[in-house]
Amino acid sequence: MDKFEEIFNRQKKFTEHFFHNKHNKKLSDIVNNKKDLIQWNKEYILSLIVEATEILNEVDWKMHQKRIGETYNDNILEEGIDVMKYLFGLLIINGFSMKDIYEKFIEKSDVVEAKFKQEETMKKIKEKKDSRIVFVDVDGILADWPGRYIEFVNKKYDTNYKTLPAVEKNLKQREMYSIKSDYRLSGVKKNMAVVKGAKALLQELKRAGYFVILLTARPYKKIFRIYSDTLTWLKDNDLYFDAILWDEEKEKYIIQNFDTQQVKFCIDDNIGNVNRLSNKGFKTFLVNNVLMFNDQTEMEKANKGKLNKDVIVTNNTVELIEELKKMKLI
């Protein structure tokens, strides 16, 4: 038994003893009763806040007055342990195991370190006037969207939808909201199929000396695990990138923060996105995604009637690579 396992098990044993002796309840009674769980979550969180404040009381931090007496490091450590015990208790009553905590800690550490590294990278890219930037959308260009989502819906409802409009037409709004949450929480973002040619595209861009910034509107601020799932997917599939831009209005962020001299071109599968970028002078490539339409005819009609004339259209990622080579962009 390692040290982390020992302290977790000891705290879990105490928590079980506390609820049994003081409240005549099993730990499972708390975990499985929503009303009780809300009440005890509140109690633990309030206790955490109080204990964290007590650490602060051990530090000479006030600007307007000096602390009377000595500061004892052991007091800081002991108050910190109190915080830790309440935090473990909070996680335990919510049904999390030692394995859950360990895995989430590793995932969260990866995210924090990636964000820190990306902040430095983005600063360098923005400051470098001769940066050669390429923006590449993740879903539809690199990851199989909406194919994997349609597959998820069909499996859940035992249906046979072929396109995204078919899913949206037949599911009620409440069902759509619920299944999108289920889809994002399922961990599927870790295991999505990679679009044919995606890895080769990124390697070609790297070889050509571009800064490769990936684009995604995935709602990681609402469903936290999306960030770590996406990083895992990129790493497991050896997909090269310099930074990731997370924004629900991706094209707006590019327009407001970059100029057309820095950005050599943008790649997306959404007509609205490429049009807005093209209208502001950015070179854009649209990769057709027939699953976003009812059928091929509807997609071709949309391209003909809605697409900005300056947008360059290709039918898939492999074809895109050939077009970029032909234009001597890679």
C-alpha positions, 0 to 999 in steps of 0.5 A: 500500500502506497502512502496516498492509498493509506491516507485516502483509506484512513479518511474514508474509514473515518468518514464511514464511522462519522456517518454511522455513529453520528447520523446512523447512515451508511456512506452509500445512503449519502451518495445515493440520496440527492437531498442528503448529498446536496446538504452534506456537500454544502457542509463540507465546502463551508468547512473547507472555506473555514479551514482555508481561512485558518491557514491564512490566519497563520500567515503575516499577510495583512498590509495595515498591521503586523502579526503579533507573535511568531509564525509557526510552519507546523501550524500552517502544515496542520491547518493544510491537513485539515483542508485536505481531510475535508477535501477528501471527505467531500470527494468520498461522499460524492462516490469517488475512489482513490483511482478516480482522484489519481486519474483526474489529478493526472488529467488536470495536471496535463491540462494546467501544464498545457495551458501554461505552455500554450500561453507562452507559445501564443504570446511568442506567435503574436509578438513575432511579426513574421509569424506564418500561422495556419488555423485548422478546425478540429471537428470535421477536419481532423476528428470524425464529426458529426459521424461519431455523434450520429453513431452515438445517437443511433446506439442510444435510441436504436435509430438509423440516422445518416446525417446531422440534420436528420438527428436534429429534425427527429429529436426533441430539443430536450432530448438534443440537450440531454444526449449532447451532454451524455455524448460529451461526458462519455469520454468519446472525445478520447476515442474519436476516429481520425479523419483520413489524411489528418495526420499527414496534413499536420505533418506537412504544415509543420514541415513547411514551417507554419505555426499550427493553431487548432480551432475548436468550439468544444464547450470545455468551460461547461464540461471540464473533461473535454479539455483533457479528453481532447489533449489525450486524443491528440497525443494518442493519435500523434497529431501535431500542433503548436497551440489550441484556440478554444472559442465558440466564436472561433472566426471572430477571435481570429479576426479580432486578434490576428491580421491577414499578414500573419495568418497564411490560411484557415481550414474549416468545414463550416460555410458560415465560418469560412465566409466570415473569415474570407470577408475580412481578407483571410485566405480560407479553405472549406473542406466539404462535410456532407454529413452536415447536410441532408444529402450531397445535392443540398451541400452543393446547392449551399456551396453554390448559393452561400459560399464566398467566391474567394473560398477554396473548396475541397471534398476531403482532407486528402484532396486538401493536401493536394490542393495546398501542394498545387498552390505551393503552400506546402 
